[in-house]
Amino acid sequence: MSIVGIGEDGVDGLTPIARSLVQAAEIVFGGQRHLTLAAPLIRGAARPWRSPFEEAIEEVLAQRSRDVCVLASGDPFVYGVGSVLLRHVDPRETVAVPAPSTFSLAAARLGWALPETTQLSLHARSLDLIRPHLQPGRRVLALTSDGEGPRALARLLSDAGFGGSRMTVLEALGGPRERVRGTTAAGFALRDIGPLNTLAIEVEASPGARVLARASGLPDELFEHDGQITKREIRAITLAALSPRRGQLLWDRMDARRPLDACDRDRGAQRPRRAHPTQRGRVWSAGA
């Protein structure tokens, strides 16, 4: 099985090895956009992704005995299908040829150092995931779901006190339709944004901005509550003593209306509040 990254420049941007893998494949899987970009090279059957995506992965795995090529956007292992496939396939059974990721292309256009830049995907995910990264002076690159994503993020930033943040919308990077436009969160008025876009944010916080601390003990006003809330100091001490680690499950045995600092409220659901955005854990509340 081969996994080939393809950019908006289509077959012109593929290496000779990537071209040969696409041409030799009996079956080529990918999104409709990817299959269209690679069409001049496809000799076998072109199979667009099925919905739901889990069924598409099962279809790929069912054809493992054949010469299969999977197309992906840019680098298949940066929020791409490559990492999903390799949960089921031994890497030694695959040949992967990545193209530049969207993050790499965006950093090149802006002159940003990737190791110093937060990179995250908000594609089909809650925009609230960006909140812990809104730290003064921070640079953020975010993949969005569609053309409305940048506008929605601009509203979120403005409402949270980051209206002065510089925002750059980068569309269809690496292809003939590439476009780069800049504005601020508060002054966002860009129109006709393409669905394939990346948002670059240079975070600027105004006085009173809701900057989330990276440690336990968040202020009470960051929680929705009815006045009955565990004291801030107790929340901080409790979580420090528990010292939650990646993947651990925490139980909060108290009234569900009185959250620990580890819980946030989003549309009525409790969600993890992590000491660091890369931590992954679960927090449950149970009535005492």
Long-range contacts (C-beta under 8 A, 24 or more apart in sequence): 1-60, 1-64, 1-68, 1-69, 1-70, 1-85, 1-89, 1-93, 1-94, 1-95, 2-68, 2-69, 2-70, 2-94, 2-95, 2-96, 2-97, 3-69, 3-70, 3-72, 3-76, 3-81, 3-82, 3-85, 3-94, 3-95, 3-96, 3-97, 4-38, 4-69, 4-70, 4-71, 4-72, 4-76, 4-96, 4-97, 5-71, 5-72, 5-73, 5-74, 5-75, 5-76, 5-80, 5-97, 5-98, 5-99, 6-30, 6-34, 6-37, 6-38, 6-71, 6-72, 6-73, 6-74, 6-99, 7-73, 7-74, 7-99, 7-100, 7-105, 7-173, 7-174, 7-175, 8-37, 8-172, 8-173, 8-174, 8-175, 8-176, 8-177, 8-178, 8-196, 9-174, 9-175, 9-176, 10-37, 10-38, 10-40, 10-175, 11-37, 11-38, 11-40, 11-41, 13-99, 13-174, 14-38, 14-41, 14-97, 14-99, 15-97, 17-97, 18-97, 18-99, 21-69, 21-95, 21-97, 22-69, 22-71, 24-67, 24-69, 25-67, 25-68, 25-69, 26-66, 26-67, 26-68, 27-63, 27-66, 27-67, 27-68, 27-69, 28-68, 28-69, 28-70, 28-71, 29-56, 29-59, 29-60, 29-68, 29-69, 29-70, 29-71, 30-70, 30-71, 30-72, 31-71, 31-73, 34-71, 34-72, 34-73, 35-71, 37-71, 38-71, 57-84, 57-85, 57-88, 60-85, 61-88, 61-89, 64-89, 64-93, 73-102, 74-98, 74-99, 74-100, 74-101, 74-102, 74-104, 74-105, 75-99, 75-100, 75-101, 75-104, 78-102, 78-103, 78-119, 79-121, 79-123, 79-143, 100-174, 102-143, 102-173, 102-198, 103-141, 103-198, 105-170, 105-173, 105-174, 106-141, 106-170, 106-173, 106-198, 106-200, 107-141, 109-170, 109-173, 109-180, 110-168, 110-200, 112-139, 112-141, 112-200, 117-141, 118-277, 120-277, 122-149, 122-153, 126-266, 127-152, 127-153, 127-156, 128-156, 128-266, 129-277, 130-156, 131-156, 131-160, 131-210, 131-212, 132-212, 132-214, 132-274, 132-277, 133-203, 133-277, 134-160, 134-162, 134-203, 134-205, 134-209, 134-210, 134-211, 134-212, 135-203, 135-205, 135-211, 136-203, 136-204, 136-205, 136-209, 136-211, 137-203, 137-204, 138-202, 138-203, 139-200, 139-201, 139-202, 139-203, 140-199, 140-200, 140-201, 140-203, 141-198, 141-199, 141-200, 141-201, 142-198, 142-199, 142-200, 142-201, 143-198, 144-197, 144-198, 144-199, 146-195, 147-192, 147-193, 147-194, 147-195, 147-197, 148-193, 149-197, 149-199, 150-188, 150-190, 150-193, 150-197, 150-199, 151-188, 151-190, 151-193, 153-185, 153-199, 153-201, 154-183, 154-185, 154-186, 154-188, 155-188, 157-185, 157-201, 158-185, 158-186, 158-188, 160-209, 160-210, 161-205, 161-206, 161-207, 161-208, 161-209, 161-210, 161-211, 162-203, 162-204, 162-205, 162-206, 162-209, 163-206, 164-204, 164-205, 164-206, 165-201, 165-202, 165-203, 165-204, 166-201, 166-202, 166-204, 167-199, 167-200, 167-201, 167-202, 168-199, 168-200, 168-201, 169-193, 169-197, 169-198, 169-199, 169-200, 170-197, 170-198, 170-199, 170-200, 171-196, 171-197, 172-196, 172-197, 173-198, 214-275, 214-276, 215-275, 216-240, 216-261, 216-262, 216-275, 217-261, 218-261, 218-273, 222-264, 223-259, 223-263, 223-264, 223-265, 224-265, 225-257, 225-258, 225-259, 226-257, 228-255, 228-257, 228-258, 229-258, 229-259, 230-254, 230-258, 230-259, 230-260, 232-261, 235-260, 235-261, 235-262, 236-261, 239-275, 244-275, 244-279, 244-281, 245-281, 246-279, 246-280, 246-281, 247-280, 247-281, 248-281, 249-281, 249-282, 249-284, 250-281, 250-282, 250-283, 250-284, 251-284, 251-285, 251-286, 252-283, 252-284, 252-285, 252-286, 253-286, 253-287, 253-288, 254-285, 254-286, 254-287, 254-288, 255-285, 255-287, 255-288, 256-285, 256-286, 256-287, 259-285, 260-285
